[in-house]
């Protein structure tokens, strides 16, 4: 009993359970005793034993033919991350409030085709101190870190006029829920050339917590932005392509809000495309009813600060 159970215990400790009799023997001995065949088979490499085992190895084993499965899991994790970024519980709750009573929060102060139509010098002359951009479909294509090529001159002009007081506030890069180490924000900063605001991290008695349910636009306050710029939100401009996130967030916190058309909506998830259609329909409906955005103290005429865009 002792001789027959010892090899089984050794095999079990290697986290693979299989009949030892099925392993090929490398011994030249003619002995057919269980102890001699078992001891010789245990000298084989572990990866070799896995390849000749009919049973599926446990998840902790990443050898031989099971390596592609690990790669598929990495891709699945990336897809789940993108789905998590697309799902915005705060945006859903905010939409209900806007639909029922706060229609004016969804109405931007200015609407343009893209950032090239914005007169940065006029905004500066009216007293604004800085500009906050959304990322996806405002400056870059969805899930991309590269600036949309045709916007380069306008962004450079904006940085020159506002003396570098320009930044990005995104629900992906810089948000601690999805970018805890700031690597995505650093990569975007190097690519686009402007700062990315870190947000969504709060403290409870010196302990950092990630209060993600109240950190994604349109939820949350403007504290992180005001701390970054050193100005109140009423002296800042919010530029974005989403009505129920960028515009609602900006209006709630006192920014001047500018709505742009999406740069490339073909790469957006299906759910985002449907929400965007709803946003466009409601915006047109409320405008036909005569609703307007809440007046801003530095912007009394909505026809100002827009220039003719040359295509």
C-alpha positions as YAML, in Angstrom:
chain: A
units: angstrom
residues:
- id: 1
  name: UNK
  ca: [0.00, 0.00, 0.00]
- id: 2
  name: UNK
  ca: [2.80, 2.45, 0.80]
- id: 3
  name: UNK
  ca: [4.63, 1.84, -2.47]
- id: 4
  name: UNK
  ca: [1.50, 2.26, -4.63]
- id: 5
  name: UNK
  ca: [0.23, 5.46, -2.96]
- id: 6
  name: UNK
  ca: [3.52, 7.40, -2.97]
- id: 7
  name: UNK
  ca: [3.65, 7.98, -6.76]
- id: 8
  name: UNK
  ca: [0.02, 9.09, -6.72]
- id: 9
  name: UNK
  ca: [0.77, 11.69, -4.05]
- id: 10
  name: UNK
  ca: [3.73, 12.99, -6.07]
- id: 11
  name: UNK
  ca: [1.56, 13.33, -9.16]
- id: 12
  name: UNK
  ca: [-1.16, 15.07, -7.17]
- id: 13
  name: UNK
  ca: [1.33, 17.62, -5.81]
- id: 14
  name: UNK
  ca: [2.19, 18.58, -9.40]
- id: 15
  name: UNK
  ca: [-1.48, 19.70, -9.76]
- id: 16
  name: UNK
  ca: [-2.17, 17.12, -12.52]
- id: 17
  name: UNK
  ca: [-4.14, 13.93, -11.82]
- id: 18
  name: UNK
  ca: [-3.86, 11.16, -14.40]
- id: 19
  name: UNK
  ca: [-3.29, 7.40, -14.48]
- id: 20
  name: UNK
  ca: [0.43, 6.82, -14.15]
- id: 21
  name: UNK
  ca: [0.17, 3.65, -16.18]
- id: 22
  name: UNK
  ca: [-0.67, 5.70, -19.30]
- id: 23
  name: UNK
  ca: [2.72, 7.49, -19.29]
- id: 24
  name: UNK
  ca: [5.44, 6.15, -21.59]
- id: 25
  name: UNK
  ca: [8.40, 4.64, -19.79]
- id: 26
  name: UNK
  ca: [12.00, 5.59, -20.55]
- id: 27
  name: UNK
  ca: [13.49, 2.83, -18.39]
- id: 28
  name: UNK
  ca: [15.48, 0.06, -20.09]
- id: 29
  name: UNK
  ca: [14.64, -2.36, -17.34]
- id: 30
  name: UNK
  ca: [12.39, -5.33, -18.20]
- id: 31
  name: UNK
  ca: [10.73, -5.15, -14.81]
- id: 32
  name: UNK
  ca: [6.96, -4.75, -15.00]
- id: 33
  name: UNK
  ca: [6.40, -3.92, -11.36]
- id: 34
  name: UNK
  ca: [4.22, -0.81, -10.70]
- id: 35
  name: UNK
  ca: [6.94, 0.83, -8.62]
- id: 36
  name: UNK
  ca: [9.57, 0.70, -11.37]
- id: 37
  name: UNK
  ca: [7.31, 2.05, -14.17]
- id: 38
  name: UNK
  ca: [5.87, 4.80, -11.96]
- id: 39
  name: UNK
  ca: [9.24, 6.02, -10.74]
- id: 40
  name: UNK
  ca: [10.62, 6.16, -14.28]
- id: 41
  name: UNK
  ca: [7.62, 8.06, -15.66]
- id: 42
  name: UNK
  ca: [7.89, 10.71, -12.96]
- id: 43
  name: UNK
  ca: [11.29, 11.65, -14.38]
- id: 44
  name: UNK
  ca: [9.63, 13.04, -17.53]
- id: 45
  name: UNK
  ca: [9.29, 16.83, -17.87]
- id: 46
  name: UNK
  ca: [6.00, 18.21, -16.59]
- id: 47
  name: UNK
  ca: [5.16, 19.82, -19.97]
- id: 48
  name: UNK
  ca: [5.65, 16.42, -21.67]
- id: 49
  name: UNK
  ca: [3.28, 14.79, -19.19]
- id: 50
  name: UNK
  ca: [0.64, 17.48, -19.85]
- id: 51
  name: UNK
  ca: [0.76, 16.95, -23.61]
- id: 52
  name: UNK
  ca: [0.17, 13.23, -23.20]
- id: 53
  name: UNK
  ca: [-2.65, 13.62, -20.72]
- id: 54
  name: UNK
  ca: [-6.21, 13.31, -21.99]
- id: 55
  name: UNK
  ca: [-7.64, 15.42, -19.18]
- id: 56
  name: UNK
  ca: [-7.75, 19.23, -19.38]
- id: 57
  name: UNK
  ca: [-5.22, 20.84, -17.02]
- id: 58
  name: UNK
  ca: [-6.40, 23.22, -14.31]
- id: 59
  name: UNK
  ca: [-6.43, 26.99, -15.10]
- id: 60
  name: UNK
  ca: [-3.11, 27.47, -13.31]
- id: 61
  name: UNK
  ca: [-1.24, 25.40, -15.93]
- id: 62
  name: UNK
  ca: [-0.11, 27.48, -18.94]
- id: 63
  name: UNK
  ca: [1.97, 24.95, -20.87]
- id: 64
  name: UNK
  ca: [2.00, 23.42, -24.29]
- id: 65
  name: UNK
  ca: [-1.28, 23.40, -26.25]
- id: 66
  name: UNK
  ca: [-3.12, 25.49, -23.66]
- id: 67
  name: UNK
  ca: [-1.19, 28.73, -24.37]
- id: 68
  name: UNK
  ca: [-3.70, 30.03, -27.01]
- id: 69
  name: UNK
  ca: [-6.45, 29.81, -24.40]
- id: 70
  name: UNK
  ca: [-4.54, 32.26, -22.21]
- id: 71
  name: UNK
  ca: [-4.24, 34.70, -25.13]
- id: 72
  name: UNK
  ca: [-7.98, 34.48, -25.78]
- id: 73
  name: UNK
  ca: [-8.61, 35.32, -22.13]
- id: 74
  name: UNK
  ca: [-6.47, 38.46, -22.49]
- id: 75
  name: UNK
  ca: [-8.50, 39.57, -25.50]
- id: 76
  name: UNK
  ca: [-11.69, 38.87, -23.60]
- id: 77
  name: UNK
  ca: [-10.48, 41.00, -20.69]
- id: 78
  name: UNK
  ca: [-9.75, 43.86, -23.11]
- id: 79
  name: UNK
  ca: [-13.23, 43.60, -24.59]
- id: 80
  name: UNK
  ca: [-14.80, 43.59, -21.14]
- id: 81
  name: UNK
  ca: [-12.81, 46.72, -20.29]
- id: 82
  name: UNK
  ca: [-14.21, 48.54, -23.32]
- id: 83
  name: UNK
  ca: [-17.73, 47.42, -22.46]
- id: 84
  name: UNK
  ca: [-17.23, 48.70, -18.93]
- id: 85
  name: UNK
  ca: [-16.18, 52.08, -20.28]
- id: 86
  name: UNK
  ca: [-19.23, 52.20, -22.55]
- id: 87
  name: UNK
  ca: [-21.62, 51.44, -19.69]
- id: 88
  name: UNK
  ca: [-22.30, 54.58, -17.69]
- id: 89
  name: UNK
  ca: [-24.71, 54.14, -14.81]
- id: 90
  name: UNK
  ca: [-24.43, 57.82, -13.90]
- id: 91
  name: UNK
  ca: [-25.27, 58.72, -17.49]
- id: 92
  name: UNK
  ca: [-28.41, 56.57, -17.37]
- id: 93
  name: UNK
  ca: [-29.59, 58.18, -14.14]
- id: 94
  name: UNK
  ca: [-28.83, 61.63, -15.52]
- id: 95
  name: UNK
  ca: [-30.75, 60.90, -18.71]
- id: 96
  name: UNK
  ca: [-33.90, 60.15, -16.73]
- id: 97
  name: UNK
  ca: [-33.60, 63.49, -14.95]
- id: 98
  name: UNK
  ca: [-33.03, 65.36, -18.23]
- id: 99
  name: UNK
  ca: [-35.95, 63.61, -19.96]
- id: 100
  name: UNK
  ca: [-38.40, 64.38, -17.16]
- id: 101
  name: UNK
  ca: [-37.63, 67.94, -16.10]
- id: 102
  name: UNK
  ca: [-34.10, 69.32, -16.72]
- id: 103
  name: UNK
  ca: [-34.28, 69.71, -20.50]
- id: 104
  name: UNK
  ca: [-32.13, 72.85, -20.46]
- id: 105
  name: UNK
  ca: [-29.11, 70.88, -19.17]
- id: 106
  name: UNK
  ca: [-28.86, 69.05, -22.51]
- id: 107
  name: UNK
  ca: [-28.78, 72.25, -24.58]
- id: 108
  name: UNK
  ca: [-25.26, 73.53, -25.41]
- id: 109
  name: UNK
  ca: [-24.42, 77.22, -25.51]
- id: 110
  name: UNK
  ca: [-22.76, 76.76, -28.91]
- id: 111
  name: UNK
  ca: [-22.93, 74.03, -31.59]
- id: 112
  name: UNK
  ca: [-20.21, 73.59, -34.23]
- id: 113
  name: UNK
  ca: [-19.08, 71.00, -36.74]
- id: 114
  name: UNK
  ca: [-15.73, 70.48, -35.00]
- id: 115
  name: UNK
  ca: [-13.16, 72.48, -33.04]
- id: 116
  name: UNK
  ca: [-11.95, 74.27, -36.19]
- id: 117
  name: UNK
  ca: [-15.15, 76.35, -36.10]
- id: 118
  name: UNK
  ca: [-14.42, 77.78, -32.65]
- id: 119
  name: UNK
  ca: [-12.92, 81.27, -32.42]
- id: 120
  name: UNK
  ca: [-10.46, 80.83, -29.56]
- id: 121
  name: UNK
  ca: [-9.40, 84.48, -29.54]
- id: 122
  name: UNK
  ca: [-12.98, 85.67, -29.18]
- id: 123
  name: UNK
  ca: [-13.46, 83.33, -26.21]
- id: 124
  name: UNK
  ca: [-10.26, 84.60, -24.62]
- id: 125
  name: UNK
  ca: [-11.34, 88.19, -25.13]
- id: 126
  name: UNK
  ca: [-14.61, 87.53, -23.29]
- id: 127
  name: UNK
  ca: [-12.75, 86.47, -20.17]
- id: 128
  name: UNK
  ca: [-12.46, 82.70, -20.42]
- id: 129
  name: UNK
  ca: [-9.25, 81.28, -18.92]
- id: 130
  name: UNK
  ca: [-9.03, 77.71, -20.20]
- id: 131
  name: UNK
  ca: [-10.55, 74.93, -22.31]
- id: 132
  name: UNK
  ca: [-11.46, 71.35, -21.37]
- id: 133
  name: UNK
  ca: [-11.87, 68.80, -24.18]
- id: 134
  name: UNK
  ca: [-13.51, 65.43, -24.29]
- id: 135
  name: UNK
  ca: [-11.33, 62.80, -25.96]
- id: 136
  name: UNK
  ca: [-13.20, 60.23, -28.08]
- id: 137
  name: UNK
  ca: [-14.80, 61.67, -31.23]
- id: 138
  name: UNK
  ca: [-13.90, 65.21, -30.17]
- id: 139
  name: UNK
  ca: [-10.12, 65.15, -30.60]
- id: 140
  name: UNK
  ca: [-9.46, 61.52, -31.51]
- id: 141
  name: UNK
  ca: [-11.26, 58.59, -33.10]
- id: 142
  name: UNK
  ca: [-12.96, 56.22, -30.60]
- id: 143
  name: UNK
  ca: [-10.44, 54.22, -28.51]
- id: 144
  name: UNK
  ca: [-7.52, 55.97, -30.23]
- id: 145
  name: UNK
  ca: [-4.73, 58.07, -28.70]
- id: 146
  name: UNK
  ca: [-3.86, 59.89, -31.91]
- id: 147
  name: UNK
  ca: [-5.11, 63.38, -32.67]
- id: 148
  name: UNK
  ca: [-7.44, 63.66, -35.66]
- id: 149
  name: UNK
  ca: [-5.06, 65.06, -38.32]
- id: 150
  name: UNK
  ca: [-7.22, 67.96, -39.56]
- id: 151
  name: UNK
  ca: [-7.59, 69.35, -36.01]
- id: 152
  name: UNK
  ca: [-3.88, 69.87, -35.37]
- id: 153
  name: UNK
  ca: [-3.72, 73.56, -36.38]
- id: 154
  name: UNK
  ca: [-6.82, 74.50, -34.41]
- id: 155
  name: UNK
  ca: [-5.55, 72.76, -31.27]
- id: 156
  name: UNK
  ca: [-2.18, 74.48, -31.58]
- id: 157
  name: UNK
  ca: [-3.98, 77.82, -31.93]
- id: 158
  name: UNK
  ca: [-6.05, 77.05, -28.82]
- id: 159
  name: UNK
  ca: [-2.91, 76.24, -26.78]
- id: 160
  name: UNK
  ca: [-1.27, 79.44, -27.98]
- id: 161
  name: UNK
  ca: [-4.24, 81.68, -27.17]
- id: 162
  name: UNK
  ca: [-4.88, 80.20, -23.71]
- id: 163
  name: UNK
  ca: [-1.15, 79.91, -22.92]
- id: 164
  name: UNK
  ca: [-1.26, 76.18, -22.30]
- id: 165
  name: UNK
  ca: [-4.40, 76.22, -20.13]
- id: 166
  name: UNK
  ca: [-5.89, 73.36, -22.13]
- id: 167
  name: UNK
  ca: [-6.65, 69.84, -20.91]
- id: 168
  name: UNK
  ca: [-8.59, 66.65, -21.59]
- id: 169
  name: UNK
  ca: [-11.26, 65.18, -19.28]
- id: 170
  name: UNK
  ca: [-12.11, 61.66, -20.38]
- id: 171
  name: UNK
  ca: [-14.22, 58.79, -19.07]
- id: 172
  name: UNK
  ca: [-11.37, 56.42, -19.97]
- id: 173
  name: UNK
  ca: [-7.82, 57.85, -19.89]
- id: 174
  name: UNK
  ca: [-7.18, 59.55, -16.56]
- id: 175
  name: UNK
  ca: [-10.21, 58.03, -14.81]
- id: 176
  name: UNK
  ca: [-8.89, 56.00, -11.85]
- id: 177
  name: UNK
  ca: [-11.51, 53.31, -12.35]
- id: 178
  name: UNK
  ca: [-9.98, 52.28, -15.70]
- id: 179
  name: UNK
  ca: [-6.56, 53.94, -15.51]
- id: 180
  name: UNK
  ca: [-5.37, 53.50, -11.90]
- id: 181
  name: UNK
  ca: [-1.66, 53.88, -12.67]
- id: 182
  name: UNK
  ca: [-2.13, 56.76, -15.13]
- id: 183
  name: UNK
  ca: [-0.41, 54.91, -17.99]
- id: 184
  name: UNK
  ca: [-3.22, 55.61, -20.46]
- id: 185
  name: UNK
  ca: [-3.23, 59.28, -19.54]
- id: 186
  name: UNK
  ca: [0.55, 59.52, -19.99]
- id: 187
  name: UNK
  ca: [0.35, 57.86, -23.39]
- id: 188
  name: UNK
  ca: [-2.39, 60.26, -24.51]
- id: 189
  name: UNK
  ca: [-0.44, 63.27, -23.24]
- id: 190
  name: UNK
  ca: [2.61, 62.28, -25.27]
- id: 191
  name: UNK
  ca: [0.52, 61.73, -28.38]
- id: 192
  name: UNK
  ca: [-1.76, 64.79, -28.30]
- id: 193
  name: UNK
  ca: [0.52, 67.19, -26.47]
- id: 194
  name: UNK
  ca: [-1.86, 68.46, -23.75]
- id: 195
  name: UNK
  ca: [-2.49, 67.47, -20.14]
- id: 196
  name: UNK
  ca: [-5.00, 64.79, -19.17]
- id: 197
  name: UNK
  ca: [-6.82, 65.47, -15.89]
- id: 198
  name: UNK
  ca: [-6.77, 62.60, -13.38]
- id: 199
  name: UNK
  ca: [-10.13, 62.24, -11.70]
- id: 200
  name: UNK
  ca: [-12.42, 59.82, -9.91]
- id: 201
  name: UNK
  ca: [-10.21, 59.18, -6.88]
- id: 202
  name: UNK
  ca: [-11.47, 60.15, -3.43]
- id: 203
  name: UNK
  ca: [-10.15, 59.75, 0.09]
- id: 204
  name: UNK
  ca: [-11.78, 58.45, 3.26]
- id: 205
  name: UNK
  ca: [-9.59, 59.19, 6.28]
- id: 206
  name: UNK
  ca: [-6.34, 58.99, 4.27]
- id: 207
  name: UNK
  ca: [-7.54, 55.86, 2.48]
- id: 208
  name: UNK
  ca: [-7.98, 56.19, -1.32]
- id: 209
  name: UNK
  ca: [-11.26, 54.87, -2.71]
- id: 210
  name: UNK
  ca: [-12.54, 54.72, -6.26]
- id: 211
  name: UNK
  ca: [-16.04, 56.12, -6.20]
- id: 212
  name: UNK
  ca: [-16.70, 55.25, -9.83]
- id: 213
  name: UNK
  ca: [-20.49, 55.54, -9.61]
- id: 214
  name: UNK
  ca: [-20.12, 59.31, -9.10]
- id: 215
  name: UNK
  ca: [-16.95, 60.04, -11.05]
- id: 216
  name: UNK
  ca: [-17.81, 59.50, -14.73]
- id: 217
  name: UNK
  ca: [-19.34, 62.34, -16.70]
- id: 218
  name: UNK
  ca: [-22.04, 63.61, -16.34]
- id: 219
  name: UNK
  ca: [-21.83, 62.80, -12.62]
- id: 220
  name: UNK
  ca: [-19.38, 64.37, -10.22]
- id: 221
  name: UNK
  ca: [-18.27, 67.89, -9.48]
- id: 222
  name: UNK
  ca: [-15.72, 70.11, -11.21]
- id: 223
  name: UNK
  ca: [-13.28, 70.03, -8.26]
- id: 224
  name: UNK
  ca: [-10.52, 68.15, -10.10]
- id: 225
  name: UNK
  ca: [-10.76, 70.51, -13.09]
- id: 226
  name: UNK
  ca: [-10.84, 73.68, -10.99]
- id: 227
  name: UNK
  ca: [-7.85, 72.44, -9.01]
- id: 228
  name: UNK
  ca: [-5.96, 71.75, -12.24]
- id: 229
  name: UNK
  ca: [-6.62, 75.17, -13.80]
- id: 230
  name: UNK
  ca: [-6.82, 77.30, -10.67]
- id: 231
  name: UNK
  ca: [-10.04, 78.93, -11.89]
- id: 232
  name: UNK
  ca: [-13.74, 78.52, -11.25]
- id: 233
  name: UNK
  ca: [-15.67, 76.45, -13.79]
- id: 234
  name: UNK
  ca: [-17.52, 79.58, -14.93]
- id: 235
  name: UNK
  ca: [-14.24, 80.79, -16.50]
- id: 236
  name: UNK
  ca: [-13.69, 77.53, -18.41]
- id: 237
  name: UNK
  ca: [-15.03, 76.07, -21.66]
- id: 238
  name: UNK
  ca: [-16.20, 72.46, -22.03]
- id: 239
  name: UNK
  ca: [-15.98, 71.02, -25.56]
- id: 240
  name: UNK
  ca: [-17.44, 67.59, -26.36]
- id: 241
  name: UNK
  ca: [-19.52, 65.54, -28.78]
- id: 242
  name: UNK
  ca: [-21.97, 63.86, -26.36]
- id: 243
  name: UNK
  ca: [-25.10, 65.63, -25.20]
- id: 244
  name: UNK
  ca: [-25.95, 63.45, -22.20]
- id: 245
  name: UNK
  ca: [-22.40, 63.33, -20.86]
- id: 246
  name: UNK
  ca: [-20.19, 66.27, -21.90]
- id: 247
  name: UNK
  ca: [-22.90, 68.93, -22.27]
- id: 248
  name: UNK
  ca: [-24.99, 67.91, -19.26]
- id: 249
  name: UNK
  ca: [-21.86, 67.72, -17.09]
- id: 250
  name: UNK
  ca: [-20.65, 71.12, -18.27]
- id: 251
  name: UNK
  ca: [-23.99, 72.85, -17.77]
- id: 252
  name: UNK
  ca: [-24.45, 71.38, -14.29]
- id: 253
  name: UNK
  ca: [-21.10, 72.72, -13.17]
- id: 254
  name: UNK
  ca: [-21.25, 76.17, -14.76]
- id: 255
  name: UNK
  ca: [-18.98, 75.75, -17.83]
- id: 256
  name: UNK
  ca: [-19.59, 77.33, -21.19]
- id: 257
  name: UNK
  ca: [-20.56, 74.26, -23.25]
- id: 258
  name: UNK
  ca: [-19.75, 73.70, -26.93]
- id: 259
  name: UNK
  ca: [-21.16, 70.68, -28.78]
- id: 260
  name: UNK
  ca: [-19.25, 69.23, -31.74]
- id: 261
  name: UNK
  ca: [-20.32, 66.62, -34.26]
- id: 262
  name: UNK
  ca: [-18.64, 63.20, -33.88]
- id: 263
  name: UNK
  ca: [-15.46, 62.73, -35.89]
- id: 264
  name: UNK
  ca: [-16.09, 59.07, -36.73]
- id: 265
  name: UNK
  ca: [-19.18, 57.33, -35.38]
- id: 266
  name: UNK
  ca: [-18.72, 54.16, -37.46]
- id: 267
  name: UNK
  ca: [-16.33, 52.66, -34.90]
- id: 268
  name: UNK
  ca: [-18.64, 53.25, -31.94]
- id: 269
  name: UNK
  ca: [-20.47, 50.37, -30.22]
- id: 270
  name: UNK
  ca: [-24.04, 49.73, -31.32]
- id: 271
  name: UNK
  ca: [-25.52, 50.96, -28.04]
- id: 272
  name: UNK
  ca: [-23.64, 54.27, -28.27]
- id: 273
  name: UNK
  ca: [-24.93, 54.82, -31.81]
- id: 274
  name: UNK
  ca: [-28.52, 54.35, -30.66]
- id: 275
  name: UNK
  ca: [-28.08, 56.75, -27.73]
- id: 276
  name: UNK
  ca: [-26.55, 59.31, -30.08]
- id: 277
  name: UNK
  ca: [-29.63, 59.09, -32.35]
- id: 278
  name: UNK
  ca: [-31.84, 59.69, -29.32]
- id: 279
  name: UNK
  ca: [-29.72, 62.69, -28.30]
- id: 280
  name: UNK
  ca: [-30.04, 64.24, -31.76]
- id: 281
  name: UNK
  ca: [-33.81, 63.70, -31.85]
- id: 282
  name: UNK
  ca: [-34.41, 65.22, -28.41]
- id: 283
  name: UNK
  ca: [-32.11, 68.15, -29.08]
- id: 284
  name: UNK
  ca: [-33.98, 69.04, -32.27]
- id: 285
  name: UNK
  ca: [-37.34, 68.58, -30.53]
- id: 286
  name: UNK
  ca: [-36.52, 70.87, -27.62]
- id: 287
  name: UNK
  ca: [-35.02, 73.50, -29.89]
- id: 288
  name: UNK
  ca: [-38.18, 73.54, -32.04]
- id: 289
  name: UNK
  ca: [-40.14, 74.17, -28.84]
- id: 290
  name: UNK
  ca: [-38.00, 77.25, -28.21]
- id: 291
  name: UNK
  ca: [-35.90, 75.90, -25.35]
- id: 292
  name: UNK
  ca: [-32.45, 77.39, -24.91]
- id: 293
  name: UNK
  ca: [-29.44, 76.74, -22.74]
- id: 294
  name: UNK
  ca: [-29.18, 78.55, -19.45]
- id: 295
  name: UNK
  ca: [-27.47, 81.90, -20.03]
- id: 296
  name: UNK
  ca: [-23.78, 82.19, -19.22]
- id: 297
  name: UNK
  ca: [-22.46, 85.46, -17.69]
- id: 298
  name: UNK
  ca: [-19.57, 85.66, -20.18]
- id: 299
  name: UNK
  ca: [-21.58, 84.61, -23.26]
- id: 300
  name: UNK
  ca: [-24.71, 86.63, -23.91]
- id: 301
  name: UNK
  ca: [-24.97, 85.98, -27.65]
- id: 302
  name: UNK
  ca: [-24.82, 82.44, -29.01]
- id: 303
  name: UNK
  ca: [-23.78, 83.69, -32.47]
- id: 304
  name: UNK
  ca: [-20.40, 84.89, -31.21]
- id: 305
  name: UNK
  ca: [-17.18, 82.87, -30.98]
- id: 306
  name: UNK
  ca: [-18.03, 80.84, -34.10]
- id: 307
  name: UNK
  ca: [-16.15, 81.32, -37.36]
- id: 308
  name: UNK
  ca: [-16.83, 80.00, -40.83]
- id: 309
  name: UNK
  ca: [-15.08, 76.69, -41.27]
- id: 310
  name: UNK
  ca: [-13.09, 76.18, -44.45]
- id: 311
  name: UNK
  ca: [-13.34, 72.59, -45.68]
...
